[in-house]
Amino acid sequence: MGVSLSRSDEEYAFFNRVSQLIEANDHHIAIALFHSKLVGYAWVQDYGPHLRTGFKTARFHDLIVDENMRMKGIGRKLFESIRDWSQAGGVRWLQWQASPKAVVFYERLGLKGDPCPQPEYPFFEIEFPVE
């Protein structure tokens, strides 16, 4: 496998969770394959409507690309899949915090993070128009 799961328990358990979440309507997992090997994935979860406003928020959990496959447009395509799925599903706000290493990637996409209690992990948010 190309993507490092160093912070995962084991490959089998990881793939078992992925296969369960792929079936869930409130999760979207985009994967990138190269020669039948997993080289990247992204995961977003729709938290559903807010109690007071009724607007939906989605949490962007992961975007990981194998180090040897970076700078080839894979991360951009995975991010676009997450963004498009969220918008098509009626999400109002797509939110996430970025690791220090990922900030430059999101800035290249034209996004700017805001400081939060952990300033080295800025908060990003895309607000989609209400239709």
Secondary structure, DSSP 8 states (H G I E B T S, - for coil): --S--TTSS-HHHHHHHHHHHHT-TTEEEEEEEETTEEEEEEEEEEEEE-TTT--EEEEEEEEEE-GGGTTSSHHHHHHHHHHHHHHHTTEEEEEEE--TTTHHHHHHTT---B--SSTTS-EEEEE----
